[in-house]
Amino acid sequence: MKTAVGRFVDGVGAVVFPSSCVHCQGLVDESGTEGAAFRHLCSRCVAQLEFVRAPHCRTCGHPFYGVVEGERMCPHCEGLAPAFNEGRTAVLFKGPARALVIELKYHHGLHVLGDMAEIFRRVPRLCEHVRAATLVPVPLHPRKARARGFNQAGLLAETLARVAGGGTRVESLLRRVVHTESQTAFDRRTRMANLKNAFALAPGATLNPAHHYILVDDVFTTGSTLNSCARTLRRAGGLNLDVVTFGHG
């Protein structure tokens, strides 16, 4: 918890150097209701965030719209054959949410993690779902981790663990043993081929089949990376296994 002096310094800094919104580049008014929680998104952009509520796809977490009766096929994960039980996501990966992820990953924007924590906070069912579980970040290859300086999935897992509380912890149970280029331009079939045998269990890692493990990544796109990780954990005994992402898109 910050001291009174620390809060005063932060307040003076906000007046002298007001934050700009990472999405629209406008000034962030921190005096309003939304501004009290978000430091790098303005209130107009906060209103554009599309939080994921029920009903949503059980596999990838993408919301269903309209009236849902019985089973419904989700076009976002059709043909995935998940090695995990359930997938959840906090927000749709568009507009301001996309800007936060880009700022974190590509501009070394660790300062936006507070806003991402607030987004997790506003999806209470997701926080309840992960509480008391072990969060397992999707690992980067050591070469990419050295270049970036951090693993964004690890930072998001730590952020989510703090928000959820209740004994939620983070363990790096996986390592990436095959370096692949960015998969964003590839379809699911190509991604699956590229990611074959890309992950392995971390040295000394052991899993309890009865414990709840949750893979964490920044974005669910095709689910190929998460599924590859899930297969590795399942082979090691992680049978009670779900996935959570910050965004879906």
Backbone bond lengths (Angstrom), bond angles and torsions (degrees), N, CA, C in turn:
res aa  C-N    CA-C-N  psi(-1)  N-CA   C-N-CA  omega(-1)  CA-C   N-CA-C  phi
1 M - - - 1.462 - - 1.526 109.19 -
2 K 1.349 116.13 138.76 1.458 119.42 -178.28 1.519 111.35 -77.30
3 T 1.334 115.46 147.45 1.456 120.74 175.64 1.522 108.94 -76.20
4 A 1.350 114.79 169.18 1.464 119.63 177.66 1.522 110.67 -60.70
5 V 1.348 116.50 -38.07 1.472 119.96 178.43 1.520 109.91 -64.09
6 G 1.346 116.62 -42.28 1.457 120.00 179.75 1.507 112.02 -62.07
7 R 1.350 115.53 -41.32 1.469 118.94 178.50 1.524 110.96 -66.51
8 F 1.330 116.62 -36.39 1.458 120.25 178.92 1.525 110.54 -64.79
9 V 1.354 116.24 -44.40 1.464 120.58 179.57 1.512 110.42 -62.24
10 D 1.350 117.23 -42.73 1.455 120.20 177.57 1.517 111.33 -60.99
11 G 1.353 115.14 -40.89 1.459 119.13 -179.89 1.510 112.44 -64.96
12 V 1.329 116.87 -42.81 1.465 120.74 177.83 1.525 109.96 -63.23
13 G 1.351 116.21 -42.07 1.460 119.85 179.38 1.508 112.24 -61.64
14 A 1.332 116.84 -37.72 1.460 120.35 -179.53 1.521 111.68 -67.11
15 V 1.341 115.99 -32.27 1.468 119.30 178.29 1.521 110.74 -75.32
16 V 1.326 116.51 -45.73 1.462 120.41 -177.34 1.522 111.26 -73.39
17 F 1.332 116.41 -40.71 1.464 121.38 -179.36 1.529 109.18 -124.59
18 P 1.328 118.57 74.88 1.468 120.60 -177.77 1.517 111.50 -61.76
19 S 1.335 116.25 142.78 1.454 121.38 -179.35 1.520 110.53 -70.22
20 S 1.332 114.24 149.79 1.462 119.01 173.21 1.520 108.12 -108.84
21 C 1.311 115.84 146.68 1.450 122.48 -178.56 1.525 109.62 -69.21
22 V 1.340 117.50 130.78 1.462 120.45 -177.29 1.522 111.85 -71.29
23 H 1.327 117.49 -13.76 1.463 120.21 -179.68 1.515 112.79 -96.61
24 C 1.339 116.97 -53.50 1.471 119.61 -176.03 1.521 113.13 -103.76
25 Q 1.338 118.18 -5.72 1.457 125.35 -179.19 1.534 113.54 66.68
26 G 1.322 117.48 8.68 1.454 120.32 174.44 1.519 110.93 -76.82
27 L 1.327 116.93 169.35 1.458 120.89 179.34 1.520 110.49 -74.14
28 V 1.321 115.83 142.63 1.462 121.43 178.16 1.522 108.34 -93.74
29 D 1.330 115.79 118.02 1.454 120.98 177.55 1.520 108.14 -86.66
30 E 1.324 116.52 106.59 1.461 120.67 -175.89 1.522 112.49 -90.15
31 S 1.319 117.15 10.17 1.455 119.27 -179.25 1.523 112.32 -91.81
32 G 1.349 117.06 -17.40 1.456 120.71 -178.29 1.515 112.55 -85.44
33 T 1.323 115.95 -177.13 1.467 121.18 -178.43 1.513 111.36 -62.64
34 E 1.337 117.16 -48.99 1.449 119.96 179.77 1.523 110.78 -68.47
35 G 1.329 117.16 -37.38 1.450 120.99 -177.70 1.510 113.14 -63.16
36 A 1.331 116.72 -24.43 1.459 119.62 179.37 1.515 111.45 -67.42
37 A 1.335 117.64 -23.96 1.453 121.33 -176.75 1.520 112.82 -106.12
38 F 1.317 117.17 -33.65 1.466 121.59 -177.09 1.523 109.96 -108.16
39 R 1.338 115.56 130.23 1.456 121.02 -177.98 1.523 112.69 -104.97
40 H 1.340 117.69 -16.55 1.461 119.99 -174.44 1.521 112.99 -131.27
41 L 1.318 116.52 13.79 1.456 123.30 169.68 1.521 108.04 -130.16
42 C 1.320 116.89 132.07 1.458 119.71 177.33 1.531 109.12 -75.83
43 S 1.327 116.76 165.43 1.465 120.95 -175.62 1.522 111.40 -62.19
44 R 1.332 117.37 -34.13 1.466 119.89 178.81 1.525 110.90 -65.43
45 C 1.333 117.30 -39.76 1.466 120.36 179.53 1.520 111.58 -75.40
46 V 1.340 117.55 -33.57 1.463 120.00 174.84 1.521 109.91 -58.67
47 A 1.335 116.00 -39.07 1.470 120.05 179.60 1.524 112.33 -65.57
48 Q 1.334 117.62 -18.53 1.464 121.63 179.76 1.525 112.83 -87.19
49 L 1.332 117.98 -10.93 1.457 120.35 178.74 1.523 110.14 -62.69
50 E 1.324 116.57 133.51 1.462 121.52 179.99 1.530 109.01 -106.62
51 F 1.334 115.45 90.08 1.455 121.15 179.62 1.526 109.88 -69.61
52 V 1.312 115.66 144.50 1.469 120.31 -178.51 1.525 109.73 -91.16
53 R 1.310 115.18 120.71 1.464 122.29 176.73 1.524 108.98 -118.35
54 A 1.315 116.03 166.46 1.463 120.35 173.56 1.543 108.67 -69.79
55 P 1.341 117.28 147.73 1.461 127.48 2.52 1.531 111.05 -83.30
56 H 1.322 115.83 147.95 1.457 120.18 177.72 1.518 108.86 -145.65
57 C 1.332 115.34 164.31 1.455 120.71 179.87 1.523 109.63 -62.62
58 R 1.308 116.88 133.59 1.460 121.19 -178.76 1.529 111.14 -71.21
59 T 1.331 117.07 -24.88 1.465 120.01 -176.33 1.520 112.57 -85.99
60 C 1.334 117.60 -48.22 1.466 119.56 -174.47 1.521 113.77 -111.67
61 G 1.332 117.84 -14.96 1.458 120.68 177.74 1.505 115.08 90.86
62 H 1.344 118.61 -4.85 1.464 120.12 -179.15 1.523 109.88 -66.07
63 P 1.348 118.30 136.86 1.469 120.00 -176.36 1.522 112.55 -69.05
64 F 1.326 114.76 148.10 1.456 121.88 168.09 1.518 107.87 -95.96
65 Y 1.300 116.73 143.37 1.460 121.04 -178.68 1.519 109.93 -112.56
66 G 1.333 115.71 148.36 1.448 120.38 -179.99 1.522 111.37 82.80
67 V 1.315 115.47 -162.59 1.461 121.76 -179.11 1.524 109.07 -82.37
68 V 1.324 116.40 129.02 1.461 122.11 -179.46 1.521 108.75 -115.36
69 E 1.319 115.62 123.02 1.459 121.01 177.67 1.518 109.06 -127.93
70 G 1.333 116.24 128.85 1.461 120.36 177.85 1.514 112.20 68.13
71 E 1.339 116.13 -158.73 1.457 121.91 -179.79 1.521 110.30 -73.12
72 R 1.320 116.27 144.20 1.462 120.62 178.70 1.524 108.62 -137.64
73 M 1.327 116.63 129.16 1.455 121.29 179.55 1.527 109.56 -78.74
74 C 1.338 115.68 132.19 1.458 120.78 179.61 1.528 108.89 -98.16
75 P 1.333 118.86 120.88 1.466 120.24 -178.64 1.517 113.47 -67.37
76 H 1.337 118.00 -18.07 1.460 120.97 -176.59 1.528 112.71 -76.60
77 C 1.305 118.08 -24.93 1.458 120.11 -177.81 1.526 112.61 -128.68
78 E 1.324 116.84 13.90 1.465 120.56 178.22 1.536 109.70 -58.67
79 G 1.319 116.55 129.78 1.460 121.31 179.86 1.513 114.60 83.97
80 L 1.341 118.21 7.22 1.464 120.39 -176.39 1.526 112.45 -74.87
81 A 1.338 119.21 -34.00 1.464 122.92 -174.58 1.525 110.62 51.87
82 P 1.338 117.44 67.23 1.471 120.58 -171.58 1.525 113.11 -65.29
83 A 1.329 115.37 141.08 1.464 122.24 173.77 1.521 110.55 -91.95
84 F 1.334 117.21 3.04 1.458 123.00 177.75 1.530 108.51 -114.99
85 N 1.321 115.93 168.66 1.462 120.41 -175.14 1.522 112.74 -84.06
86 E 1.339 116.38 -48.65 1.462 119.88 -172.55 1.520 110.37 -147.82
87 G 1.333 115.83 148.40 1.457 121.39 177.02 1.517 111.18 -121.51
88 R 1.322 116.42 138.84 1.473 122.04 177.33 1.525 108.45 -130.12
89 T 1.317 115.96 153.44 1.466 121.11 175.14 1.515 108.92 -143.15
90 A 1.326 116.74 154.86 1.466 120.49 -174.80 1.518 112.71 -89.08
91 V 1.335 116.89 -40.31 1.461 120.51 -169.45 1.520 108.73 -152.39
92 L 1.320 117.55 154.96 1.454 120.09 176.07 1.527 109.74 -75.33
93 F 1.328 115.25 140.37 1.462 121.92 -174.60 1.527 109.73 -83.62
94 K 1.307 114.85 78.41 1.460 121.22 178.36 1.524 108.77 -154.12
95 G 1.318 116.14 159.59 1.452 121.04 175.15 1.518 113.65 53.82
96 P 1.335 117.86 -126.67 1.469 121.41 -175.77 1.530 113.40 -61.45
97 A 1.334 118.52 -36.26 1.471 120.46 179.39 1.524 110.38 -64.84
98 R 1.317 116.32 -41.60 1.468 120.63 177.79 1.531 110.14 -63.18
99 A 1.332 116.83 -40.30 1.464 121.09 -179.88 1.524 111.07 -62.19
100 L 1.335 117.82 -38.11 1.464 120.99 178.62 1.526 110.97 -63.85
101 V 1.341 116.90 -44.59 1.465 120.09 -179.71 1.522 111.04 -64.71
102 I 1.324 116.96 -42.67 1.471 120.53 179.36 1.519 110.44 -63.36
103 E 1.331 116.93 -41.53 1.465 120.68 178.85 1.533 110.46 -61.93
104 L 1.315 116.45 -41.74 1.461 120.47 -179.67 1.525 111.52 -67.38
105 K 1.341 117.00 -50.69 1.460 121.43 -171.31 1.519 113.85 -75.22
106 Y 1.315 116.25 -43.70 1.463 119.58 -168.39 1.525 114.69 -107.83
107 H 1.346 117.48 -12.09 1.461 120.48 178.68 1.522 112.16 -119.55
108 H 1.336 115.29 16.54 1.470 120.91 178.95 1.527 110.26 54.43
109 G 1.323 115.91 40.73 1.459 120.97 -173.17 1.514 114.44 -89.64
110 L 1.313 117.36 63.15 1.463 120.09 179.72 1.530 111.68 -62.57
111 H 1.329 116.64 -18.79 1.462 120.21 -179.47 1.528 112.85 -65.56
112 V 1.344 118.71 -19.58 1.471 120.11 -178.32 1.532 112.04 -83.87
113 L 1.331 118.35 -4.15 1.462 119.75 -178.72 1.533 112.18 -61.96
114 G 1.318 116.99 -29.28 1.462 119.86 176.55 1.517 111.55 -63.77
115 D 1.339 117.03 -40.59 1.461 120.51 177.49 1.525 110.83 -68.81
116 M 1.335 116.77 -36.15 1.464 119.81 178.62 1.522 110.31 -68.62
117 A 1.343 116.67 -34.25 1.464 120.25 174.41 1.528 110.58 -62.63
118 E 1.325 116.79 -40.68 1.465 120.27 179.19 1.521 111.07 -64.12
119 I 1.332 117.19 -35.59 1.467 120.15 176.47 1.522 110.05 -64.87
120 F 1.330 117.69 -45.09 1.474 119.47 175.41 1.522 110.42 -57.59
121 R 1.325 116.23 -41.29 1.460 121.61 -177.33 1.525 111.16 -60.70
122 R 1.324 116.39 -31.01 1.465 120.49 -176.42 1.529 113.07 -86.63
123 V 1.320 116.07 6.40 1.472 120.88 173.06 1.528 107.02 -121.91
124 P 1.329 117.36 73.01 1.467 121.05 -171.25 1.518 113.85 -59.77
125 R 1.327 118.80 -31.96 1.466 120.03 -179.47 1.533 110.69 -66.81
126 L 1.324 116.56 -32.69 1.461 119.74 176.38 1.529 109.88 -67.37
127 C 1.332 116.45 -43.29 1.470 120.38 179.55 1.525 110.76 -62.98
128 E 1.323 117.02 -40.45 1.459 120.34 177.26 1.527 110.94 -63.75
129 H 1.324 116.13 -36.35 1.462 121.25 -177.72 1.532 111.46 -64.93
130 V 1.322 118.10 -36.42 1.466 120.67 -175.68 1.522 112.93 -91.78
131 R 1.322 117.17 -11.57 1.465 119.79 -173.31 1.532 111.05 -59.69
132 A 1.330 115.38 133.02 1.471 125.05 179.19 1.522 112.97 74.94
133 A 1.329 118.22 2.44 1.462 121.32 177.97 1.525 110.18 -88.05
134 T 1.331 116.10 169.95 1.459 122.15 170.88 1.520 108.26 -100.31
135 L 1.326 116.20 119.25 1.458 121.47 -179.83 1.526 109.11 -89.27
136 V 1.318 115.94 130.20 1.465 122.31 -176.64 1.528 108.55 -116.68
137 P 1.327 118.56 106.65 1.469 119.68 -179.75 1.527 111.63 -68.30
138 V 1.331 116.31 141.83 1.463 120.38 170.34 1.526 107.06 -66.15
139 P 1.331 118.83 123.37 1.474 120.30 -173.47 1.520 113.12 -81.29
140 L 1.318 115.61 154.22 1.457 122.41 168.55 1.520 109.05 -92.70
141 H 1.318 115.90 154.06 1.460 118.88 170.54 1.532 107.74 -64.98
142 P 1.335 118.69 143.53 1.474 120.30 -178.48 1.524 113.61 -51.70
143 R 1.329 117.16 -34.93 1.463 119.62 179.81 1.519 111.16 -63.84
144 K 1.338 116.05 -44.15 1.464 119.75 179.71 1.521 110.96 -71.78
145 A 1.325 117.10 -36.04 1.466 120.29 178.78 1.526 110.83 -63.25
146 R 1.328 116.52 -39.85 1.477 119.64 177.92 1.526 110.71 -65.52
147 A 1.320 116.46 -40.95 1.462 119.97 -178.68 1.532 111.67 -66.82
148 R 1.336 116.45 -40.93 1.469 120.49 -177.09 1.514 111.52 -82.11
149 G 1.324 116.60 -33.96 1.455 120.61 -179.47 1.514 113.96 94.44
150 F 1.318 117.73 -7.82 1.459 121.78 179.01 1.524 108.28 -166.71
151 N 1.329 114.98 165.53 1.456 121.60 174.52 1.519 107.91 -107.18
152 Q 1.322 117.80 113.54 1.463 120.84 -176.20 1.536 111.67 -61.92
153 A 1.337 117.65 -32.63 1.464 119.77 178.28 1.527 110.25 -65.82
154 G 1.328 117.01 -37.48 1.456 120.84 177.04 1.516 112.29 -64.65
155 L 1.328 116.53 -42.47 1.465 120.53 178.88 1.522 111.11 -65.28
156 L 1.336 116.60 -39.60 1.462 120.01 178.91 1.524 110.69 -68.35
157 A 1.328 117.01 -38.23 1.467 120.10 177.42 1.520 110.68 -62.44
158 E 1.332 117.36 -43.57 1.468 120.83 178.64 1.526 110.97 -64.49
159 T 1.334 116.22 -39.33 1.465 120.96 178.30 1.518 110.37 -63.63
160 L 1.329 116.85 -46.68 1.464 120.76 -179.79 1.520 111.31 -64.73
161 A 1.334 117.64 -38.29 1.466 120.84 178.79 1.528 111.12 -62.01
162 R 1.338 116.30 -40.96 1.475 119.87 178.70 1.524 110.55 -65.47
163 V 1.324 116.72 -41.73 1.470 120.11 -178.83 1.524 110.65 -67.16
164 A 1.331 117.07 -43.13 1.472 121.11 -176.89 1.518 111.85 -71.29
165 G 1.342 117.95 -39.36 1.460 121.51 -178.13 1.519 111.81 62.77
166 G 1.326 115.77 -155.65 1.452 121.23 175.39 1.511 115.30 61.72
167 G 1.320 117.33 33.18 1.458 120.13 177.82 1.509 114.52 84.44
168 T 1.315 117.67 6.87 1.466 120.61 175.77 1.522 108.89 -63.59
169 R 1.323 116.90 132.36 1.457 119.62 -178.27 1.524 110.51 -134.89
170 V 1.319 115.57 166.73 1.459 122.67 -179.01 1.519 109.10 -117.90
171 E 1.321 116.78 132.21 1.460 121.71 175.66 1.524 109.02 -135.45
172 S 1.314 116.17 132.41 1.468 121.57 178.01 1.527 108.19 -87.26
173 L 1.320 115.71 85.41 1.464 121.54 -174.66 1.524 112.82 -90.38
174 L 1.323 116.70 -7.72 1.461 120.62 -176.30 1.522 111.02 -121.92
175 R 1.330 115.92 155.04 1.461 121.59 169.15 1.517 108.18 -133.23
176 R 1.315 114.81 150.49 1.468 120.45 178.56 1.525 107.86 -97.20
177 V 1.319 115.98 120.29 1.464 120.57 -173.92 1.521 112.94 -104.99
178 V 1.326 116.99 -10.59 1.468 121.33 178.26 1.517 108.33 -121.69
179 H 1.322 116.66 124.43 1.458 120.61 178.31 1.517 109.62 -83.17
180 T 1.328 117.04 125.43 1.461 121.71 176.42 1.515 108.91 -124.81
181 E 1.316 115.86 149.60 1.454 119.83 174.47 1.522 109.23 -70.32
182 S 1.332 117.10 171.46 1.464 121.06 179.11 1.521 110.29 -53.17
183 Q 1.332 115.77 134.86 1.463 121.53 -176.65 1.531 112.89 -94.09
184 T 1.314 118.12 3.95 1.459 120.66 -171.02 1.525 113.22 -63.49
185 A 1.327 118.42 -26.26 1.462 120.46 -176.16 1.526 112.69 -90.06
186 F 1.341 118.33 -2.09 1.461 120.93 -173.14 1.524 111.80 -104.35
187 D 1.342 116.00 153.14 1.454 120.27 174.75 1.528 109.48 -81.15
188 R 1.353 115.75 177.05 1.458 119.51 -174.11 1.524 111.96 -62.01
189 R 1.331 117.70 -41.57 1.457 120.48 -177.51 1.534 110.84 -60.86
190 T 1.340 116.30 -44.83 1.465 120.29 -179.67 1.515 110.99 -67.76
191 R 1.316 116.49 -40.63 1.461 119.94 178.79 1.526 110.89 -60.86
192 M 1.321 116.02 -44.25 1.460 119.75 -179.15 1.519 111.25 -61.29
193 A 1.341 116.20 -39.85 1.467 120.01 178.39 1.524 110.75 -66.15
194 N 1.337 116.47 -42.42 1.466 120.60 -179.04 1.526 112.38 -66.14
195 L 1.336 116.07 -30.14 1.461 120.55 -173.59 1.526 113.20 -95.81
196 K 1.329 117.08 3.52 1.453 119.73 -179.70 1.541 109.91 -61.02
197 N 1.309 115.96 125.21 1.473 123.01 -179.81 1.531 112.60 59.46
198 A 1.346 116.81 26.28 1.466 119.90 -179.08 1.522 112.81 -79.48
199 F 1.348 117.59 -18.27 1.461 121.06 -175.46 1.524 110.63 -122.07
200 A 1.310 115.45 150.50 1.463 121.78 177.06 1.522 108.54 -142.33
201 L 1.313 116.05 161.52 1.453 120.71 176.92 1.527 109.31 -68.51
202 A 1.318 116.71 140.11 1.466 121.07 177.90 1.527 109.63 -65.95
203 P 1.336 117.70 147.91 1.471 120.66 179.83 1.522 111.81 -55.51
204 G 1.306 116.12 129.44 1.453 121.16 177.75 1.516 115.44 81.90
205 A 1.339 117.95 -3.07 1.465 120.54 -177.62 1.521 110.65 -74.09
206 T 1.315 115.84 136.69 1.467 121.91 174.69 1.521 108.52 -131.41
207 L 1.333 116.19 147.50 1.454 121.35 -178.83 1.514 110.51 -121.94
208 N 1.331 115.01 144.32 1.456 123.00 177.55 1.530 107.83 -99.69
209 P 1.324 119.05 117.35 1.463 121.08 -177.20 1.525 114.20 -57.30
210 A 1.329 117.37 -24.16 1.463 120.58 -178.31 1.525 112.84 -88.13
211 H 1.329 117.78 -12.83 1.463 120.98 -175.33 1.526 110.50 -85.48
212 H 1.335 115.82 154.57 1.462 122.51 -179.34 1.535 109.50 -92.30
213 Y 1.338 116.34 116.41 1.457 122.65 177.19 1.527 108.89 -112.01
214 I 1.332 115.82 142.03 1.465 120.46 -179.98 1.518 109.36 -133.17
215 L 1.328 115.60 117.83 1.468 121.01 174.13 1.519 108.86 -72.59
216 V 1.324 117.08 138.73 1.465 121.97 -178.49 1.521 109.58 -125.71
217 D 1.344 115.43 131.85 1.463 121.58 174.43 1.516 108.58 -142.17
218 D 1.332 115.87 170.20 1.459 118.49 -177.77 1.526 112.53 -75.14
219 V 1.359 117.59 -43.49 1.464 120.35 -173.80 1.528 110.36 -139.00
220 F 1.324 116.07 138.04 1.456 121.76 170.33 1.530 106.57 -95.36
221 T 1.337 116.25 115.51 1.469 120.00 178.02 1.527 108.96 -108.68
222 T 1.320 117.18 -76.34 1.467 120.05 173.57 1.520 111.56 -104.01
223 G 1.318 117.69 -14.25 1.451 121.71 -178.13 1.517 114.17 85.01
224 S 1.324 117.73 1.65 1.463 120.73 -175.16 1.525 112.60 -65.14
225 T 1.335 116.66 -44.24 1.460 120.23 -179.94 1.531 110.69 -64.05
226 L 1.324 116.16 -48.03 1.460 120.40 179.29 1.520 110.91 -60.99
227 N 1.329 117.23 -39.61 1.456 119.98 -178.51 1.523 111.68 -68.60
228 S 1.324 116.25 -36.47 1.453 119.85 176.57 1.528 110.71 -63.32
229 C 1.325 116.37 -42.55 1.470 120.89 175.85 1.523 110.94 -63.63
230 A 1.333 116.29 -41.92 1.457 120.70 -178.24 1.524 111.51 -62.64
231 R 1.321 117.20 -39.15 1.461 119.76 178.92 1.535 110.85 -62.97
232 T 1.334 115.91 -38.80 1.466 119.84 178.51 1.526 111.17 -64.56
233 L 1.323 117.36 -44.38 1.464 120.70 179.85 1.525 111.52 -68.21
234 R 1.317 116.55 -37.78 1.464 119.76 -179.80 1.530 111.07 -65.42
235 R 1.329 116.64 -40.17 1.468 119.87 177.67 1.532 111.36 -62.59
236 A 1.350 115.66 -26.95 1.469 120.63 -179.17 1.525 112.50 -89.66
237 G 1.334 117.09 2.46 1.459 120.17 177.04 1.507 115.56 108.04
238 G 1.331 118.30 3.62 1.460 121.06 178.23 1.520 110.70 -81.47
239 L 1.319 116.78 84.96 1.465 121.21 -173.68 1.528 112.70 -89.55
240 N 1.328 116.99 -28.43 1.465 122.07 178.25 1.524 107.42 -96.29
241 L 1.331 115.52 81.17 1.473 121.45 -164.55 1.531 111.38 -128.77
242 D 1.333 116.65 125.63 1.467 122.94 175.39 1.520 109.70 -126.18
243 V 1.336 116.23 175.32 1.470 121.06 175.05 1.526 109.05 -130.93
244 V 1.317 115.29 148.06 1.463 123.09 174.76 1.513 108.53 -135.97
245 T 1.333 116.38 135.92 1.461 120.63 173.75 1.528 109.43 -126.23
246 F 1.320 114.70 155.02 1.466 119.41 175.01 1.528 109.52 -65.69
247 G 1.342 116.75 -47.60 1.460 120.79 -177.47 1.505 113.17 -128.89
248 H 1.322 116.12 164.49 1.470 122.37 175.45 1.518 107.36 -128.28
249 G 1.339 115.38 128.09 1.471 119.28 179.61 1.476 109.42 170.18
